[in-house]
Amino acid sequence: MPRRTLLQLAALAGGLSVFSQAAEAKTTARSTGFCYPEETDPHERTFMQWPNNRKVYDDPDFLFDLQGTIARIANAIVDFEPVVMMASAEHHKAIRKRISSKVELWDIPTDDLWCRDSGPSLVVDGKGGIAVTQFNFNGWGNKQLHGNDGRIAARVAERLGLQVFNAGLVGEAGGVETDGHGTLIAHESTFINPNRNRDTKAEIEAMLLETMGARKMIWAPGIKGADITDYHIDALARFVKPGVVVIQMGDEPDPKDPWSVSAFETHDILAKATDAEGRKLNLVVLPEPSDIRTEADDFVSSYVNYYVCNGAVIAAQFGDRQADEKAKATLADLYPGRKIVMLDIDNVGQVGGGIHCATHEQPKV
């Protein structure tokens, strides 16, 4: 069952985050001098989640293949840095047969694979301190069950003995990009949405800045209701480093395609924006692949949804030789000194995401 088709998903709440907005004191990352670092900074490890919930994936053959793709991603990353795969202990024996012996297994129950959204978001203070900052994951606006996934961030914090900050924001880390130096970009459709937050735009912006430890917010409208994420920014545009953003789009907007219209709208807003230091953003455009292996309606063919780990960039290839080669060359230029590893992750694309969606880094302090 394609994960990101709203009409095919039941709105199953499945449980709230361990840290409710009402109960948690509003001690935030920003107020205590913590911030989300650049993804290119050294990592202690990568977190991933094992998809296993049969209410989310009712086709056992598809689920088996999807798990194989998650194993392939983990096995690629672990050649460059430690990887922790989170799953209930009952699944460990079967998982071990499919992943590298170098991948560590933690007994933390999961529902789905989207560790960027439901996994631990970690902030640092530049003095050796590290903490978890809560996004209070609610299944993308209660569109999917998340009884286990809504508790992952808190369980990781408990296992690592880390402080938890909570500004009261509800959302997902995949919905916001940071340069690690005070600037955020996001689509309004993801956060300024009553399925996550019922506050005003100004209040939600303030919570997001407090959650990430940032100073400047750049909003673009995005699209509500077209996919389960309400258009996460990390499938379209990413910070490479402060002042540089990579964005994927076609040669010209297609007025009949809302995704195309929104992408060009976001591009134009970013082209006029300045970051927290007052710099204009340099935009690097990646091509859209066209001759790809799958024709699934929900397929996400995003080169931009790559993952930067220690010494490498792990990215997707889609079978369009010219576009794949262009993407690989562009990423090599943007990340000099890192190996560019391109993987077939079509099963993850079919359920609406990419490699960045399936991973979450722990910064080294």
Secondary structure as UniProt FT lines:
FT   TURN            3..4
FT   HELIX           6..8
FT   TURN            21..23
FT   HELIX           30..32
FT   TURN            39..40
FT   STRAND          43..49
FT   TURN            54..56
FT   HELIX           60..77
FT   TURN            78..80
FT   STRAND          83..87
FT   HELIX           89..91
FT   HELIX           92..96
FT   TURN            97..98
FT   TURN            101..102
FT   STRAND          104..107
FT   HELIX           115..118
FT   STRAND          122..124
FT   STRAND          130..133
FT   HELIX           139..142
FT   TURN            147..148
FT   HELIX           149..151
FT   HELIX           152..160
FT   STRAND          164..165
FT   HELIX           173..175
FT   STRAND          176..178
FT   STRAND          183..187
FT   HELIX           188..191
FT   TURN            194..196
FT   HELIX           201..212
FT   STRAND          216..220
FT   TURN            228..229
FT   HELIX           233..235
FT   STRAND          237..241
FT   TURN            242..243
FT   STRAND          244..248
FT   TURN            255..256
FT   HELIX           258..272
FT   TURN            276..277
FT   STRAND          282..286
FT   TURN            297..298
FT   STRAND          307..309
FT   TURN            310..311
FT   STRAND          312..317
FT   HELIX           321..334
FT   TURN            336..337
FT   STRAND          339..344
FT   HELIX           346..350
FT   TURN            351..352
FT   TURN            355..358
FT   STRAND          360..363
//
